[in-house]
Amino acid sequence: MTEAPSLTLGAAAIFVAIAAITAWAASRRAWLAPAAVVVTAPFAWYHAIGPTDVTVSKAAFVGAAIGIALRLSRSAELRTRALAALKSHRALVPLAAFAVWAALSAAWSVSPPDSARDALKWIWYAGAYALTVVSLEEPADAMRVLTAMFAMAAVTGFDGLWQSVTSPPAGFVAPNGEVVGRIAATLEGPNQFGAYLETVIAPLVAVLAFVRLSWGAALAGGLLLGLLASDLLLTYSRGALLACTAALIFIAITAAVVRGRIAGTTKQALAIAFVSGLVVVVPVAATSIGASGWQHEFTAVGGGAAPSEQRRVQLWTCAFEVFARRPFVGVGAAGFADAKQECGATLAGQEHFNANEWYLETAADLGVVGISLLAAFIAALLYAWRDARLWSSAVAIGAFATVVAFVLHGFVDDVLTYPKASLSFFVVAALLPSRAWDFRGRASGGDPRRPS
C-alpha cells in the first residue's frame, strides 16, 4: 500500500466534497450510488487519520450510503422494496457475519489494530454489496452500473498500457535472467490489477455476446475488450489469466446452451467487436511480450521452480500450520502477516504480506468459523445457477462469470486484501439474481427488479 500522509485540512475538504457530491447524486438517482463505488474503486489517494486510511473510494462510499439513506427516508414504498431486496439476497447474511467475526477477532488477535482495520474493510465490502442491492430500482439500473465500471476501466486500462510503454512498476526474473516488466495501472500490484481486470472483462464479454448493440457500441466495446485483454497479458498474472479464461469459457458454454432464450447481439456487431479487440491485442502482444514473457504466461501456476513459486509453497504451508495451531478462531483478521514469524527464518521479518491464497489465509486468520462463513457466502452466490433469471440476463451471466473467476483466482492469490482490486467484485456480485428462503428451504419470492 502507498504510504499515507497525514490528513490535512485541504485534503479533508476535498474528501468531504467528494462525499457530498456523491450523496446528492445518489439521492437523485439511486443507481449512481454503486456507480460511484465502481468508478472510484481502482483509485486511492491515501491520507491517514489515526489508524485508518482515508481514500477517494471511501469518501465516495460514505457519500453514496448517505445519499441512499436520504432517498429511502423520503419514501415508505422505497424502504419496503429495499428491505425486500435485502432479504432476497442470502449471500448478504454470511458476508455480514464474516465482517462481524473479523471485528470480534480483534479480541484475541496477535495484532488487534490490524484486525480492526481488516474488519472495517470487510464491513466496507458488505456495505458495497448491500448498497448495490437496494440501489437497483429498475432493471436498466444494473446495466448503467456496468457502463460506469466499463468507462472507468478504460481509464485504468490506458494507464496500464502507458506503463508498459514507459516504465513498468514491477517485474519478474525469467529463467534466462531476463527481467520482464509487469504493469499494475493504478492498483497495488500486477496480481491485483489482474483481479480487477477479470472483474470487468467477464461482464463486458457477456454484454457483447448477449445484448443487441449498435455497430458503434460494438466497436467501442471491442476496443475496450482488446485494451483490457492486453493489460491482462502484460500483468503476467497467471492466476488472473487462468481465472478469466475459465470465466470466458463459462460464457461461451452459456451462449451455446441458452441460444434463443435471450435477445442476442447481431452477428455483424459481434464480428465488429471481435475484430476491433484483435486490432488492439495483436500489435500489443507482438511488440510487448517476448519469448520469456510468453513462457511465463503458459507456465502452470504452482508448478514451477521459480523463486515466486517456491515462496508461494512456503506461504501456503505456513498458513496451514498457523491454522492447525488455532483451528477454531484463528490468529485474528489480518493476523497471518505477524503469525508467519512462527514458520521459520525464511518467512521471518517485518514485512507484512498475505499467504497468496484466499482460503488458507482465511482459515489461518479466522479459523473454522471464518472459512465456514466465507464458504457460505460463496455458495450463496454460486447457487444463483439454479435461478432461471440468471440464464435470461446478460448482466447476471456476466456477474456469475466474475464470481467464478474470483473463486478460482482465490486458490493462488488473496486479492481481497486490496480494496482497489476487489471492491468492484462485490458490486458486480450483487447484480446476481437471488431469492429469500423460508425455514423449510423453499423459495419464498424473488426480487422483481433483477436485471434483464
PAKOLDREN-995940 format. One line per field, with one value per residue (C-alpha): residue in one letter; x, y, z negated. Coordinates in nm, 2 decimals, always signed. Layout:
% PAKOLDREN-995940
type	(A	...) .
X	(X	...) .
Y	(Y	...) .
Z	(Z	...) .
% end
This chain:
% PAKOLDREN-995940
type	(M	T	E	A	P	S	L	T	L	G	A	A	A	I	F	V	A	I	A	A	I	T	A	W	A	A	S	R	R	A	W	L	A	P	A	A	V	V	V	T	A	P	F	A	W	Y	H	A	I	G	P	T	D	V	T	V	S	K	A	A	F	V	G	A	A	I	G	I	A	L	R	L	S	R	S	A	E	L	R	T	R	A	L	A	A	L	K	S	H	R	A	L	V	P	L	A	A	F	A	V	W	A	A	L	S	A	A	W	S	V	S	P	P	D	S	A	R	D	A	L	K	W	I	W	Y	A	G	A	Y	A	L	T	V	V	S	L	E	E	P	A	D	A	M	R	V	L	T	A	M	F	A	M	A	A	V	T	G	F	D	G	L	W	Q	S	V	T	S	P	P	A	G	F	V	A	P	N	G	E	V	V	G	R	I	A	A	T	L	E	G	P	N	Q	F	G	A	Y	L	E	T	V	I	A	P	L	V	A	V	L	A	F	V	R	L	S	W	G	A	A	L	A	G	G	L	L	L	G	L	L	A	S	D	L	L	L	T	Y	S	R	G	A	L	L	A	C	T	A	A	L	I	F	I	A	I	T	A	A	V	V	R	G	R	I	A	G	T	T	K	Q	A	L	A	I	A	F	V	S	G	L	V	V	V	V	P	V	A	A	T	S	I	G	A	S	G	W	Q	H	E	F	T	A	V	G	G	G	A	A	P	S	E	Q	R	R	V	Q	L	W	T	C	A	F	E	V	F	A	R	R	P	F	V	G	V	G	A	A	G	F	A	D	A	K	Q	E	C	G	A	T	L	A	G	Q	E	H	F	N	A	N	E	W	Y	L	E	T	A	A	D	L	G	V	V	G	I	S	L	L	A	A	F	I	A	A	L	L	Y	A	W	R	D	A	R	L	W	S	S	A	V	A	I	G	A	F	A	T	V	V	A	F	V	L	H	G	F	V	D	D	V	L	T	Y	P	K	A	S	L	S	F	F	V	V	A	A	L	L	P	S	R	A	W	D	F	R	G	R	A	S	G	G	D	P	R	R	P	S) .
X	(+0.00	+0.11	+0.24	-0.04	+0.05	-0.14	-0.48	-0.46	-0.74	-0.73	-0.74	-1.02	-1.22	-1.18	-1.29	-1.59	-1.67	-1.65	-1.88	-2.13	-2.14	-2.19	-2.46	-2.65	-2.62	-2.73	-3.03	-3.14	-3.07	-3.02	-2.80	-2.54	-2.45	-2.30	-2.18	-1.98	-1.83	-1.70	-1.59	-1.36	-1.26	-0.94	-0.81	-0.70	-0.51	-0.43	-0.44	-0.42	-0.64	-0.54	-0.50	-0.74	-0.65	-0.89	-0.92	-1.13	-1.32	-1.41	-1.53	-1.74	-1.88	-1.98	-2.15	-2.33	-2.46	-2.58	-2.75	-2.94	-3.04	-3.18	-3.36	-3.51	-3.61	-3.85	-4.05	-4.21	-4.26	-3.88	-3.80	-4.03	-3.88	-3.53	-3.59	-3.74	-3.44	-3.20	-3.40	-3.39	-3.01	-2.90	-2.53	-2.56	-2.61	-2.28	-2.10	-2.22	-2.15	-1.79	-1.73	-1.87	-1.65	-1.35	-1.42	-1.46	-1.13	-0.95	-1.02	-0.77	-0.57	-0.19	-0.23	-0.56	-0.50	-0.45	-0.76	-0.97	-0.86	-0.93	-1.27	-1.35	-1.25	-1.50	-1.77	-1.70	-1.73	-2.06	-2.18	-2.10	-2.29	-2.59	-2.58	-2.59	-2.88	-3.10	-3.00	-3.12	-3.47	-3.54	-3.39	-3.19	-3.00	-2.77	-2.66	-2.60	-2.37	-2.18	-2.14	-1.99	-1.75	-1.65	-1.59	-1.35	-1.19	-1.10	-0.91	-0.74	-0.66	-0.50	-0.29	-0.17	-0.08	+0.11	+0.31	+0.41	+0.54	+0.72	+0.84	+0.65	+0.65	+0.71	+0.88	+1.00	+1.33	+1.29	+1.49	+1.73	+1.80	+1.59	+1.39	+1.03	+0.83	+0.48	+0.21	-0.01	-0.20	-0.35	-0.36	-0.12	+0.05	+0.02	-0.18	-0.43	-0.46	-0.52	-0.80	-0.96	-0.94	-1.12	-1.40	-1.46	-1.38	-1.64	-1.94	-1.81	-1.79	-2.14	-2.28	-2.11	-2.24	-2.60	-2.71	-2.82	-2.58	-2.54	-2.23	-2.08	-2.13	-1.99	-1.68	-1.63	-1.69	-1.45	-1.17	-1.22	-1.20	-0.88	-0.73	-0.82	-0.71	-0.38	-0.34	-0.42	-0.14	+0.10	+0.03	+0.18	-0.06	-0.12	-0.38	-0.59	-0.53	-0.64	-0.94	-1.05	-1.02	-1.24	-1.50	-1.49	-1.53	-1.84	-1.99	-1.92	-2.09	-2.38	-2.41	-2.44	-2.69	-2.93	-2.92	-3.26	-3.37	-3.24	-3.21	-2.87	-2.64	-2.64	-2.37	-2.23	-2.20	-2.03	-1.79	-1.71	-1.64	-1.42	-1.21	-1.17	-1.05	-0.79	-0.68	-0.56	-0.44	-0.23	+0.01	+0.04	+0.12	+0.36	+0.56	+0.54	+0.56	+0.89	+0.97	+1.04	+0.70	+0.51	+0.69	+0.58	+0.22	+0.18	+0.37	+0.13	+0.07	+0.24	+0.42	+0.75	+1.08	+1.09	+1.15	+0.80	+0.66	+0.88	+0.77	+0.40	+0.46	+0.63	+0.34	+0.07	+0.25	+0.29	-0.08	-0.19	+0.04	-0.09	-0.45	-0.36	-0.23	-0.55	-0.82	-1.13	-1.08	-0.75	-0.50	-0.73	-0.82	-0.50	-0.30	-0.12	+0.13	+0.25	+0.20	+0.42	+0.71	+0.64	+0.72	+1.09	+1.36	+1.25	+0.93	+1.06	+1.09	+0.90	+0.74	+0.37	+0.23	-0.05	-0.04	-0.12	-0.42	-0.76	-0.89	-0.58	-0.53	-0.89	-0.86	-0.53	-0.68	-1.04	-1.03	-1.31	-1.58	-1.43	-1.37	-1.72	-1.88	-1.67	-1.78	-2.14	-2.11	-1.95	-2.21	-2.49	-2.35	-2.30	-2.64	-2.78	-2.72	-3.05	-3.24	-3.39	-3.35	-2.97	-2.99	-3.21	-2.99	-2.67	-2.58	-2.64	-2.44	-2.15	-2.18	-2.18	-1.88	-1.70	-1.78	-1.64	-1.32	-1.27	-1.34	-1.08	-0.83	-0.85	-0.66	-0.34	-0.38	-0.56	-0.66	-0.94	-0.67	-0.67	-1.00	-0.89	-0.87	-1.18	-1.43	-1.59	-1.63	-1.88	-2.08	-2.09	-2.17	-2.48	-2.61	-2.68	-3.05	-3.13	-3.44	-3.52	-3.57	-3.81	-3.72	-3.84	-3.58	-3.83	-3.81	-4.03	-4.02	-3.78	-3.67	-3.88	-3.61	-3.34	-3.16	-3.28) .
Y	(+0.00	+0.35	+0.52	+0.76	+1.12	+1.29	+1.42	+1.80	+2.05	+2.09	+1.72	+1.67	+1.94	+1.76	+1.43	+1.59	+1.75	+1.41	+1.26	+1.55	+1.54	+1.16	+1.19	+1.44	+1.23	+0.91	+1.08	+1.18	+0.86	+0.55	+0.36	+0.64	+0.50	+0.17	+0.35	+0.58	+0.28	+0.12	+0.45	+0.53	+0.17	+0.15	+0.47	+0.57	+0.89	+0.78	+1.00	+0.88	+0.97	+0.77	+0.40	+0.44	+0.54	+0.78	+0.74	+0.87	+0.54	+0.55	+0.91	+0.82	+0.51	+0.72	+0.97	+0.70	+0.55	+0.89	+0.96	+0.63	+0.68	+1.02	+0.88	+0.60	+0.83	+1.02	+0.71	+0.43	+0.24	+0.26	+0.15	-0.15	-0.25	-0.20	-0.43	-0.69	-0.68	-0.72	-1.02	-1.18	-1.19	-1.49	-1.41	-1.09	-1.28	-1.48	-1.18	-0.95	-1.23	-1.27	-0.89	-0.92	-1.22	-1.04	-0.75	-0.98	-1.14	-0.83	-0.95	-1.24	-1.13	-1.13	-0.77	-0.60	-0.28	-0.49	-0.70	-0.39	-0.24	-0.56	-0.58	-0.23	-0.33	-0.63	-0.40	-0.18	-0.48	-0.59	-0.23	-0.20	-0.53	-0.42	-0.07	-0.22	-0.44	-0.16	+0.08	-0.12	+0.03	-0.08	-0.34	-0.10	+0.03	-0.28	-0.21	+0.16	+0.05	-0.18	+0.10	+0.32	+0.05	+0.00	+0.37	+0.38	+0.05	+0.22	+0.50	+0.24	+0.03	+0.31	+0.39	+0.03	+0.03	+0.36	+0.19	-0.08	+0.18	+0.39	+0.21	-0.09	-0.06	-0.43	-0.73	-1.09	-1.26	-1.52	-1.84	-1.70	-1.40	-1.15	-0.90	-0.88	-0.57	-0.61	-0.34	-0.25	+0.06	+0.24	-0.07	-0.21	-0.46	-0.68	-0.96	-0.71	-0.54	-0.88	-0.94	-0.61	-0.68	-1.02	-0.84	-0.62	-0.84	-1.11	-0.87	-0.69	-1.01	-1.11	-0.77	-0.81	-1.16	-1.13	-0.76	-0.63	-0.34	-0.08	-0.11	+0.19	+0.04	-0.30	-0.12	+0.07	-0.25	-0.45	-0.19	-0.18	-0.56	-0.55	-0.29	-0.49	-0.82	-0.66	-0.53	-0.87	-1.03	-0.76	-0.81	-1.16	-1.27	-1.63	-1.67	-1.39	-1.51	-1.86	-1.74	-1.50	-1.78	-2.00	-1.72	-1.67	-2.05	-2.04	-1.75	-1.94	-2.25	-2.04	-1.88	-2.23	-2.36	-2.06	-1.96	-1.82	-1.76	-1.40	-1.13	-1.16	-0.93	-0.93	-1.14	-0.82	-0.64	-0.94	-0.96	-0.59	-0.63	-0.94	-0.78	-0.45	-0.64	-0.82	-0.49	-0.39	-0.72	-0.85	-0.55	-0.51	-0.88	-0.88	-0.58	-0.60	-0.97	-1.15	-1.52	-1.51	-1.34	-1.60	-1.88	-1.73	-1.68	-2.05	-2.20	-2.38	-2.18	-2.35	-2.60	-2.41	-2.39	-2.01	-1.82	-1.69	-2.04	-2.16	-1.86	-1.95	-2.31	-2.18	-1.93	-2.19	-2.44	-2.17	-2.07	-2.43	-2.47	-2.15	-2.28	-2.61	-2.44	-2.24	-2.41	-2.27	-1.89	-1.84	-1.57	-1.28	-1.10	-1.00	-1.18	-1.41	-1.13	-1.14	-1.51	-1.61	-1.54	-1.88	-2.06	-2.03	-1.80	-1.80	-1.61	-1.41	-1.04	-0.72	-0.73	-0.76	-0.98	-1.23	-1.60	-1.57	-1.80	-1.67	-1.98	-2.08	-1.72	-1.70	-2.03	-1.91	-1.57	-1.66	-2.04	-2.28	-2.02	-1.77	-2.02	-2.16	-1.82	-1.74	-2.08	-2.00	-1.66	-1.81	-2.10	-1.85	-1.66	-1.97	-2.11	-1.85	-2.10	-2.26	-1.94	-1.92	-1.55	-1.59	-1.75	-1.48	-1.18	-1.07	-0.88	-1.18	-1.41	-1.17	-1.13	-1.51	-1.54	-1.28	-1.48	-1.80	-1.61	-1.47	-1.81	-1.98	-1.69	-1.73	-2.06	-1.88	-1.53	-1.34	-1.02	-0.95	-0.78	-0.49	-0.29	-0.14	-0.49	-0.64	-0.37	-0.38	-0.75	-0.70	-0.46	-0.70	-1.00	-0.81	-0.80	-1.17	-1.28	-1.40	-1.53	-1.54	-1.88	-1.98	-2.22	-2.52	-2.44	-2.34	-2.02	-1.76	-1.50	-1.30	-0.95	-0.81	-0.55	-0.80	-0.71	-0.84) .
Z	(+0.00	+0.07	-0.24	-0.37	-0.46	-0.74	-0.66	-0.61	-0.62	-0.24	-0.17	-0.42	-0.25	+0.09	-0.07	-0.22	+0.12	+0.29	+0.03	+0.06	+0.44	+0.43	+0.17	+0.37	+0.69	+0.52	+0.36	+0.70	+0.89	+0.68	+0.93	+0.90	+0.56	+0.68	+0.99	+0.76	+0.59	+0.91	+1.06	+0.76	+0.67	+0.87	+0.71	+0.37	+0.28	-0.07	-0.37	-0.73	-1.02	-1.33	-1.23	-0.93	-0.57	-0.42	-0.04	+0.25	+0.27	-0.10	-0.07	+0.23	+0.05	-0.26	-0.03	+0.16	-0.16	-0.29	+0.04	+0.04	-0.32	-0.23	+0.07	-0.14	-0.42	-0.18	-0.06	-0.26	+0.07	+0.15	-0.20	-0.17	+0.16	+0.03	-0.27	-0.04	+0.19	-0.11	-0.24	+0.11	+0.11	-0.10	-0.04	-0.24	-0.57	-0.57	-0.43	-0.71	-0.97	-0.83	-0.88	-1.24	-1.31	-1.18	-1.41	-1.71	-1.63	-1.74	-2.10	-2.06	-1.76	-1.75	-1.62	-1.73	-1.52	-1.20	-1.28	-1.34	-1.02	-0.83	-0.98	-0.87	-0.52	-0.53	-0.66	-0.37	-0.13	-0.28	-0.27	+0.10	+0.17	-0.03	+0.12	+0.47	+0.38	+0.26	+0.54	+0.83	+0.86	+1.22	+1.45	+1.66	+1.35	+1.35	+1.70	+1.61	+1.32	+1.55	+1.81	+1.54	+1.45	+1.81	+1.85	+1.56	+1.66	+1.99	+1.79	+1.57	+1.88	+2.07	+1.76	+1.76	+2.12	+2.08	+1.80	+2.04	+2.29	+2.03	+1.72	+1.57	+1.19	+1.12	+1.29	+1.26	+1.35	+1.62	+1.61	+1.86	+1.64	+1.84	+1.63	+1.76	+1.67	+1.52	+1.52	+1.23	+1.35	+1.05	+0.83	+0.57	+0.80	+1.11	+0.94	+0.80	+1.14	+1.29	+1.04	+1.12	+1.50	+1.45	+1.27	+1.57	+1.87	+1.79	+1.77	+2.08	+2.28	+2.16	+2.28	+2.62	+2.65	+2.53	+2.58	+2.91	+2.97	+3.23	+3.45	+3.28	+2.93	+3.05	+3.19	+2.86	+2.66	+2.87	+2.85	+2.47	+2.45	+2.66	+2.42	+2.11	+2.25	+2.35	+2.00	+1.85	+2.06	+1.95	+1.58	+1.63	+1.35	+1.44	+1.17	+1.32	+1.67	+1.60	+1.39	+1.66	+1.92	+1.71	+1.69	+2.07	+2.12	+1.90	+2.10	+2.43	+2.30	+2.18	+2.52	+2.68	+2.42	+2.39	+2.75	+2.84	+2.48	+2.46	+2.71	+2.86	+3.04	+3.42	+3.59	+3.76	+3.43	+3.26	+3.55	+3.52	+3.15	+3.21	+3.49	+3.30	+3.00	+3.20	+3.36	+3.01	+2.87	+3.17	+3.20	+2.82	+2.78	+3.08	+2.96	+2.58	+2.50	+2.57	+2.56	+2.18	+2.13	+2.33	+2.15	+1.81	+1.93	+2.01	+1.71	+1.47	+1.15	+0.86	+1.08	+1.14	+0.97	+0.98	+0.66	+0.66	+0.69	+0.40	+0.20	+0.26	+0.14	-0.18	-0.25	-0.19	-0.41	-0.68	-0.66	-0.71	-1.01	-1.16	-1.11	-1.27	-1.58	-1.63	-1.42	-1.57	-1.59	-1.41	-1.49	-1.41	-1.10	-0.90	-1.17	-0.93	-0.84	-1.20	-1.27	-0.98	-1.21	-1.37	-1.04	-1.04	-0.92	-0.56	-0.64	-0.94	-0.92	-0.95	-0.60	-0.60	-0.32	-0.28	-0.22	+0.16	+0.11	+0.01	-0.16	-0.35	-0.47	-0.58	-0.77	-0.94	-1.03	-1.13	-1.19	-1.11	-1.18	-0.93	-0.65	-0.70	-0.67	-0.36	-0.21	-0.28	-0.11	+0.20	+0.20	+0.18	+0.48	+0.69	+0.61	+0.84	+1.12	+1.01	+1.08	+1.43	+1.43	+1.44	+1.79	+1.93	+1.83	+1.99	+1.67	+1.45	+1.67	+1.66	+1.29	+1.24	+1.46	+1.25	+0.93	+1.10	+1.19	+0.83	+0.67	+0.89	+0.85	+0.48	+0.49	+0.59	+0.46	+0.18	+0.37	+0.12	-0.09	+0.16	+0.19	+0.52	+0.67	+0.51	+0.42	+0.77	+0.73	+0.45	+0.66	+0.96	+0.73	+0.61	+0.96	+0.94	+0.90	+0.56	+0.37	+0.00	-0.16	-0.44	-0.72	-0.51	-0.24	+0.02	+0.23	+0.08	+0.36	+0.57	+0.64	+0.92	+1.00	+1.11	+1.44	+1.77) .
% end
